[in-house]
Amino acid sequence: MALAWLCGFAAVSLVAFAVDWTVYKLRGSPHSSVAVSRFMEIPLKGQQTEYDFLGTANVSCAVALFPQDGQDPCWHLRRNPTNGRTWRAAVLGPLPKGAKTAAK
């Protein structure tokens, strides 16, 4: 019984994506842009994290129900304007002995 539900759900999902892709391509792959907030995630001592606000940026999005052409759907970015990409700051350890730095 559970396998039948799973197969039915997979089939409906596949048909929904195929219809969305077809409509997206027939409409000429429409794109739009949405202003999203950008943050940088900085790891701190003690397993804590600091988030620094980097500002807002216009992000290109696909006018579709599902992600298309590697872009998030516009409806998702409009509903979640702070869930754009979060950049992680690189955590660098101490320099090895004898290493030269660029700053003088």
VODREN-833364 format. One record per residue: residue number from 0; residue in three letters; chain; x, y, z of N, C-alpha, C in turn. Coordinates in Angstrom, 3 decimals. Atoms other than C-alpha are relative to their C-alpha. Layout:
VODREN-833364
+-----+------+-----+----------+----------+----------+----------+----------+----------+----------+----------+----------+
! seq ! type ! mol !       nu !       nv !       nw !      cau !      cav !      caw !       cu !       cv !       cw !
+-----+------+-----+----------+----------+----------+----------+----------+----------+----------+----------+----------+
! NUM !  ALA !   A !        X !        Y !        Z !        X !        Y !        Z !        X !        Y !        Z !
...
+-----+------+-----+----------+----------+----------+----------+----------+----------+----------+----------+----------+
END
This chain:
VODREN-833364
+-----+------+-----+----------+----------+----------+----------+----------+----------+----------+----------+----------+
! seq ! type ! mol !       nu !       nv !       nw !      cau !      cav !      caw !       cu !       cv !       cw !
+-----+------+-----+----------+----------+----------+----------+----------+----------+----------+----------+----------+
!   0 !  MET !   A !    0.827 !   -1.195 !    0.000 !    0.000 !    0.000 !    0.000 !    0.871 !    1.259 !    0.000 !
!   1 !  ALA !   A !   -0.887 !   -1.161 !   -0.069 !    2.794 !    2.436 !    0.913 !    0.775 !    0.167 !   -1.300 !
!   2 !  LEU !   A !   -0.727 !   -0.070 !    1.263 !    4.655 !    1.560 !   -2.282 !   -0.884 !    0.591 !   -1.096 !
!   3 !  ALA !   A !    0.922 !   -0.553 !    0.989 !    1.581 !    2.396 !   -4.352 !   -0.135 !    1.514 !    0.180 !
!   4 !  TRP !   A !    0.058 !   -1.440 !   -0.273 !    1.295 !    5.809 !   -2.645 !    1.278 !    0.685 !   -0.453 !
!   5 !  LEU !   A !   -1.298 !   -0.576 !    0.385 !    4.994 !    6.449 !   -3.209 !    0.118 !    0.093 !   -1.522 !
!   6 !  CYS !   A !   -0.048 !   -0.011 !    1.466 !    4.777 !    5.519 !   -6.907 !   -0.968 !    1.035 !   -0.561 !
!   7 !  GLY !   A !    0.975 !   -0.999 !    0.444 !    1.654 !    7.664 !   -7.328 !    0.506 !    1.418 !    0.218 !
!   8 !  PHE !   A !   -0.556 !   -1.321 !   -0.302 !    3.322 !   10.642 !   -5.650 !    1.136 !    0.341 !   -0.961 !
!   9 !  ALA !   A !   -1.108 !   -0.215 !    0.938 !    6.429 !   10.231 !   -7.821 !   -0.517 !    0.303 !   -1.402 !
!  10 !  ALA !   A !    0.567 !   -0.216 !    1.329 !    4.301 !   10.048 !  -10.977 !   -0.634 !    1.386 !   -0.108 !
!  11 !  VAL !   A !    0.631 !   -1.327 !    0.010 !    2.292 !   13.172 !  -10.077 !    1.069 !    1.091 !    0.019 !
!  12 !  SER !   A !   -1.086 !   -0.977 !   -0.053 !    5.494 !   15.052 !   -9.220 !    0.708 !    0.119 !   -1.342 !
!  13 !  LEU !   A !   -0.664 !    0.001 !    1.303 !    7.116 !   14.057 !  -12.502 !   -0.856 !    0.696 !   -1.057 !
!  14 !  VAL !   A !    0.903 !   -0.650 !    0.957 !    4.061 !   15.135 !  -14.513 !   -0.065 !    1.500 !    0.273 !
!  15 !  ALA !   A !    0.053 !   -1.427 !   -0.337 !    3.885 !   18.468 !  -12.630 !    1.268 !    0.711 !   -0.466 !
!  16 !  PHE !   A !   -1.249 !   -0.616 !    0.446 !    7.558 !   19.182 !  -13.334 !    0.060 !    0.076 !   -1.519 !
!  17 !  ALA !   A !   -0.023 !    0.011 !    1.471 !    7.200 !   18.186 !  -16.998 !   -0.911 !    1.087 !   -0.571 !
!  18 !  VAL !   A !    0.914 !   -1.048 !    0.465 !    4.192 !   20.497 !  -17.458 !    0.609 !    1.371 !    0.269 !
!  19 !  ASP !   A !   -0.629 !   -1.279 !   -0.339 !    6.016 !   23.337 !  -15.668 !    1.148 !    0.306 !   -0.955 !
!  20 !  TRP !   A !   -1.125 !   -0.187 !    0.923 !    9.130 !   22.851 !  -17.838 !   -0.492 !    0.343 !   -1.403 !
!  21 !  THR !   A !    0.543 !   -0.248 !    1.332 !    7.047 !   22.750 !  -21.025 !   -0.560 !    1.416 !   -0.114 !
!  22 !  VAL !   A !    0.554 !   -1.356 !    0.004 !    5.153 !   25.941 !  -20.162 !    1.121 !    1.027 !    0.080 !
!  23 !  TYR !   A !   -1.142 !   -0.902 !   -0.150 !    8.427 !   27.608 !  -19.123 !    0.719 !    0.181 !   -1.340 !
!  24 !  LYS !   A !   -0.687 !   -0.077 !    1.295 !   10.066 !   26.777 !  -22.473 !   -0.887 !    0.631 !   -1.066 !
!  25 !  LEU !   A !    0.911 !   -0.588 !    0.984 !    6.967 !   27.700 !  -24.518 !   -0.143 !    1.511 !    0.178 !
!  26 !  ARG !   A !    0.086 !   -1.437 !   -0.272 !    6.877 !   31.116 !  -22.844 !    1.318 !    0.708 !   -0.276 !
!  27 !  GLY !   A !   -1.279 !   -0.621 !    0.330 !   10.488 !   31.727 !  -23.914 !    0.937 !    0.127 !    1.181 !
!  28 !  SER !   A !   -0.852 !   -0.007 !   -1.196 !   12.187 !   30.969 !  -20.575 !   -0.025 !    1.354 !    0.711 !
!  29 !  PRO !   A !    0.091 !   -1.326 !   -0.619 !   10.902 !   34.069 !  -18.751 !    0.794 !    0.090 !    1.301 !
!  30 !  HIS !   A !   -0.780 !   -0.263 !   -1.203 !   13.165 !   35.542 !  -16.096 !   -0.441 !    1.331 !    0.580 !
!  31 !  SER !   A !    0.282 !   -1.240 !   -0.695 !   12.692 !   38.281 !  -13.551 !    1.123 !    0.203 !    1.009 !
!  32 !  SER !   A !   -0.982 !   -0.172 !   -1.070 !   14.708 !   39.678 !  -10.654 !   -0.718 !    0.413 !    1.275 !
!  33 !  VAL !   A !    0.576 !   -0.259 !   -1.313 !   13.967 !   39.916 !   -6.945 !    1.112 !    0.509 !    0.904 !
!  34 !  ALA !   A !   -0.978 !   -0.516 !   -0.954 !   15.769 !   41.962 !   -4.283 !    0.040 !   -0.924 !    1.221 !
!  35 !  VAL !   A !   -0.170 !    0.868 !   -1.165 !   17.145 !   39.624 !   -1.597 !    1.118 !    0.543 !    0.885 !
!  36 !  SER !   A !   -1.024 !   -0.408 !   -0.956 !   19.202 !   40.274 !    1.521 !    1.130 !   -1.020 !   -0.001 !
!  37 !  ARG !   A !   -1.165 !    0.886 !   -0.012 !   22.720 !   38.877 !    1.601 !    0.679 !    0.074 !    1.364 !
!  38 !  PHE !   A !   -0.669 !    0.088 !   -1.289 !   24.528 !   37.705 !    4.723 !    1.283 !   -0.789 !   -0.136 !
!  39 !  MET !   A !   -1.218 !    0.792 !   -0.070 !   27.979 !   36.416 !    5.537 !    0.007 !   -0.719 !    1.343 !
!  40 !  GLU !   A !   -0.024 !    0.830 !   -1.200 !   28.256 !   33.583 !    8.045 !    1.445 !   -0.107 !    0.476 !
!  41 !  ILE !   A !   -1.360 !    0.002 !   -0.540 !   31.315 !   33.927 !   10.281 !    0.041 !   -0.904 !    1.228 !
!  42 !  PRO !   A !   -0.101 !    0.879 !   -1.167 !   32.251 !   31.069 !   12.630 !    0.804 !    0.671 !    1.115 !
!  43 !  LEU !   A !   -0.666 !   -0.547 !   -1.174 !   33.238 !   32.130 !   16.137 !    0.431 !   -1.131 !    0.919 !
!  44 !  LYS !   A !   -0.402 !    1.004 !   -0.992 !   34.765 !   30.353 !   19.094 !   -1.227 !   -0.546 !    0.712 !
!  45 !  GLY !   A !    1.083 !    0.596 !   -0.779 !   32.569 !   28.013 !   21.100 !   -1.178 !   -0.442 !   -0.842 !
!  46 !  GLN !   A !    1.049 !    0.498 !    0.895 !   30.575 !   26.661 !   18.130 !   -1.104 !    1.034 !   -0.237 !
!  47 !  GLN !   A !    0.974 !   -1.050 !    0.261 !   28.839 !   30.036 !   17.691 !    0.216 !    0.560 !   -1.403 !
!  48 !  THR !   A !   -0.062 !   -0.566 !    1.341 !   28.101 !   31.816 !   14.435 !   -0.523 !    1.421 !    0.022 !
!  49 !  GLU !   A !    0.437 !   -1.385 !    0.142 !   27.833 !   35.502 !   13.608 !   -0.423 !    0.214 !   -1.449 !
!  50 !  TYR !   A !    0.482 !   -0.309 !    1.337 !   25.814 !   36.751 !   10.629 !    0.139 !    1.503 !   -0.235 !
!  51 !  ASP !   A !   -0.181 !   -1.402 !    0.351 !   26.893 !   40.026 !    9.038 !   -0.820 !    0.320 !   -1.244 !
!  52 !  PHE !   A !    0.833 !   -0.430 !    1.109 !   24.495 !   41.876 !    6.746 !    0.878 !    0.643 !   -1.072 !
!  53 !  LEU !   A !   -0.806 !   -0.522 !    1.102 !   26.095 !   42.555 !    3.349 !   -0.776 !    0.972 !   -0.879 !
!  54 !  GLY !   A !    0.826 !   -0.880 !    0.821 !   23.194 !   44.509 !    1.840 !   -0.973 !   -0.812 !   -0.832 !
!  55 !  THR !   A !    0.938 !    0.688 !    0.869 !   20.587 !   43.702 !   -0.749 !    0.556 !   -0.053 !   -1.416 !
!  56 !  ALA !   A !   -0.435 !    0.159 !    1.382 !   21.128 !   42.512 !   -4.289 !   -1.168 !   -0.530 !   -0.814 !
!  57 !  ASN !   A !    1.014 !    0.537 !    0.903 !   18.893 !   41.830 !   -7.267 !    0.477 !   -1.343 !   -0.526 !
!  58 !  VAL !   A !   -0.335 !    1.357 !    0.409 !   18.904 !   38.112 !   -7.990 !   -0.932 !   -0.411 !   -1.133 !
!  59 !  SER !   A !    0.801 !    0.481 !    1.114 !   17.737 !   36.678 !  -11.294 !   -0.735 !   -1.267 !    0.418 !
!  60 !  CYS !   A !    0.809 !    1.163 !   -0.367 !   14.948 !   34.135 !  -10.949 !   -0.839 !   -0.442 !   -1.182 !
!  61 !  ALA !   A !    0.822 !    0.580 !    1.064 !   12.808 !   31.886 !  -13.137 !   -1.472 !    0.174 !    0.347 !
!  62 !  VAL !   A !    1.437 !   -0.145 !   -0.185 !    9.106 !   32.649 !  -13.581 !   -0.613 !   -1.374 !   -0.285 !
!  63 !  ALA !   A !    0.474 !    1.376 !    0.138 !    8.033 !   29.046 !  -12.970 !   -0.369 !   -0.529 !    1.378 !
!  64 !  LEU !   A !    0.389 !    0.632 !   -1.253 !    6.680 !   26.727 !  -10.318 !    1.189 !   -0.684 !    0.671 !
!  65 !  PHE !   A !   -1.179 !    0.714 !   -0.498 !    9.898 !   24.703 !   -9.960 !    1.262 !    0.724 !   -0.455 !
!  66 !  PRO !   A !   -1.253 !   -0.587 !    0.487 !   13.573 !   25.758 !  -10.284 !    0.251 !   -0.417 !   -1.450 !
!  67 !  GLN !   A !   -0.283 !    0.259 !    1.408 !   14.489 !   26.055 !  -13.973 !    1.305 !    0.688 !   -0.381 !
!  68 !  ASP !   A !   -1.265 !   -0.557 !    0.499 !   17.839 !   26.687 !  -15.708 !    0.937 !    0.404 !    1.140 !
!  69 !  GLY !   A !   -0.904 !   -0.278 !   -1.120 !   19.662 !   26.648 !  -12.368 !   -0.388 !    1.207 !    0.835 !
!  70 !  GLN !   A !    0.449 !   -1.161 !   -0.761 !   17.627 !   29.528 !  -10.926 !   -1.208 !   -0.368 !    0.853 !
!  71 !  ASP !   A !    1.140 !    0.218 !   -0.883 !   15.229 !   29.563 !   -8.016 !   -1.246 !    0.632 !   -0.612 !
!  72 !  PRO !   A !    1.225 !   -0.632 !    0.487 !   11.584 !   30.283 !   -8.797 !   -0.229 !    1.347 !    0.697 !
!  73 !  CYS !   A !    0.213 !   -1.349 !   -0.545 !   10.580 !   33.942 !   -8.291 !   -0.937 !   -0.010 !    1.205 !
!  74 !  TRP !   A !    0.944 !    0.028 !   -1.120 !    7.657 !   33.055 !   -6.009 !    0.704 !   -0.377 !    1.296 !
!  75 !  HIS !   A !   -0.716 !    0.428 !   -1.204 !   10.078 !   31.372 !   -3.583 !    0.872 !    1.130 !    0.541 !
!  76 !  LEU !   A !   -0.846 !   -1.103 !   -0.458 !   12.480 !   34.329 !   -3.466 !   -0.835 !    1.160 !    0.547 !
!  77 !  ARG !   A !    0.856 !   -1.076 !   -0.520 !    9.612 !   36.792 !   -2.963 !   -0.545 !   -0.346 !    1.385 !
!  78 !  ARG !   A !    0.512 !    0.419 !   -1.316 !    8.264 !   34.760 !   -0.035 !    1.100 !   -0.083 !    1.040 !
!  79 !  ASN !   A !   -1.133 !    0.154 !   -0.915 !   11.744 !   34.308 !    1.482 !    1.134 !    0.936 !   -0.421 !
!  80 !  PRO !   A !   -1.012 !   -0.935 !    0.497 !   13.722 !   37.495 !    0.738 !    1.326 !   -0.053 !    0.761 !
!  81 !  THR !   A !   -1.267 !    0.099 !   -0.729 !   16.342 !   36.724 !    3.393 !    0.627 !   -1.381 !   -0.160 !
!  82 !  ASN !   A !   -0.534 !    1.344 !    0.194 !   16.865 !   33.122 !    2.285 !    0.805 !   -0.110 !   -1.285 !
!  83 !  GLY !   A !   -0.882 !    0.057 !    1.157 !   19.165 !   34.066 !   -0.567 !    1.274 !   -0.745 !    0.368 !
!  84 !  ARG !   A !   -1.265 !    0.677 !   -0.261 !   22.692 !   32.750 !   -0.726 !    0.684 !    0.601 !    1.228 !
!  85 !  THR !   A !   -0.785 !   -0.432 !   -1.146 !   24.705 !   32.932 !    2.492 !    1.440 !   -0.387 !   -0.252 !
!  86 !  TRP !   A !   -1.414 !    0.271 !    0.222 !   28.431 !   33.246 !    2.073 !    0.662 !   -0.329 !    1.320 !
!  87 !  ARG !   A !   -0.730 !    0.378 !   -1.203 !   30.701 !   31.561 !    4.569 !    1.403 !    0.568 !   -0.073 !
!  88 !  ALA !   A !   -1.357 !   -0.535 !   -0.070 !   33.863 !   33.290 !    5.632 !    0.966 !   -1.160 !    0.192 !
!  89 !  ALA !   A !   -1.008 !    1.052 !   -0.123 !   36.948 !   31.161 !    5.286 !    0.673 !    0.096 !    1.366 !
!  90 !  VAL !   A !   -0.685 !    0.038 !   -1.284 !   38.491 !   30.096 !    8.561 !    1.434 !   -0.420 !   -0.275 !
!  91 !  LEU !   A !   -1.412 !    0.286 !    0.252 !   42.234 !   30.316 !    8.270 !    0.703 !   -0.236 !    1.322 !
!  92 !  GLY !   A !   -0.788 !    0.271 !   -1.188 !   44.535 !   28.817 !   10.813 !    1.257 !    0.854 !   -0.003 !
!  93 !  PRO !   A !   -1.245 !   -0.764 !   -0.037 !   47.895 !   30.238 !   11.825 !    0.883 !   -0.374 !   -1.194 !
!  94 !  LEU !   A !   -0.911 !    0.241 !    1.106 !   50.465 !   30.591 !    9.083 !    1.129 !   -0.922 !    0.439 !
!  95 !  PRO !   A !   -1.133 !    0.849 !   -0.349 !   53.201 !   27.966 !    8.968 !    1.263 !    0.842 !    0.220 !
!  96 !  LYS !   A !   -1.253 !   -0.727 !   -0.282 !   56.627 !   28.998 !   10.221 !    0.735 !    0.265 !   -1.316 !
!  97 !  GLY !   A !   -0.743 !   -0.369 !    1.187 !   58.574 !   30.849 !    7.578 !   -0.871 !    0.453 !   -1.161 !
!  98 !  ALA !   A !    0.876 !   -0.421 !    1.088 !   55.494 !   31.708 !    5.491 !    0.025 !    1.519 !   -0.093 !
!  99 !  LYS !   A !   -0.028 !   -1.439 !    0.200 !   55.517 !   35.186 !    3.976 !   -1.402 !    0.492 !   -0.288 !
! 100 !  THR !   A !    1.301 !   -0.608 !    0.247 !   52.504 !   37.464 !    3.971 !    0.141 !    1.078 !   -1.073 !
! 101 !  ALA !   A !   -0.022 !   -0.998 !    1.079 !   51.552 !   39.867 !    1.169 !    0.099 !    1.410 !    0.568 !
! 102 !  ALA !   A !   -0.021 !   -1.346 !   -0.586 !   51.135 !   42.860 !    3.523 !    1.374 !    0.286 !    0.593 !
! 103 !  LYS !   A !   -1.307 !   -0.399 !   -0.581 !   54.278 !   44.766 !    4.479 !   -0.136 !    1.267 !    0.784 !
+-----+------+-----+----------+----------+----------+----------+----------+----------+----------+----------+----------+
END
